[in-house]
């Protein structure tokens, strides 16, 4: 093998391809994580809406008044 100054090694195109592929994998993973977070947040908000706000009265006081 002859080393020429300023010449690129033969494996540079493979390294560039690996870098591009790695970036794509990371981008896809980040997008999936953001999508999953968004879906979980929506589900949590729906669950909270069904249960009612924790600041709303639960009706316990009204039930006690009816008993008395």
N, C-alpha and C positions, 0 to 999 in steps of 0.2 A: 504494500500500500504506500502510495506516495502522498505526502502531506504538502498541500499547496496553501500558502498563506492567503487568507481571504476566501478560501473555498469553503462551502458548507459541507458538513458530513452528509453521508447518504441517508441517514435516518431522520433528517430534519422534516421532510414532508410527513413522515409517520408521526413525529412529535406534534406537528401542527394539527394533524388530523385528530390526534388524541386530545389535544387542548380544546379543539372545537367540540368534540364529542363530550368531553368533560363539562364544558360550559353548558351544553344543551341538557345534560343530565341534571346539573345543579338547577338550571332555570326551571326545568320540568318539576323537580322536587319542590322548589319554592312555590311555584304556582299551585301545585297540589296541596301544599300545606296551607296556603292562603285560602284556597277553596274550602278545605276541610274546616278551617277556623271559622270562616264565614257561615258555613252550614251549621256548625255546632252553636254559634252565637244566635242564629235565627231560631234554632230549636229551643235554646234556653229561653229566649224572649217569648216564644209561644207558650212554653211551659209556665213561665211566670205569669203571663197574661191569663192563662186558664185558672191558675191558683188564686189570682188576685194580687193586688199590691199589698206588701206587708204593712203599709200605712193605713189601709182601709180597715174599718172595724170588722171584726169577725162575726159579729152578731151575738157574741156571748153575753154582753150586757143586756141586749134585748131579750134574750132567752131567760135571763135571771129575773127581769122585770115581769115577764109573763107568768113566771112561777109564783111570784109574790102577789 
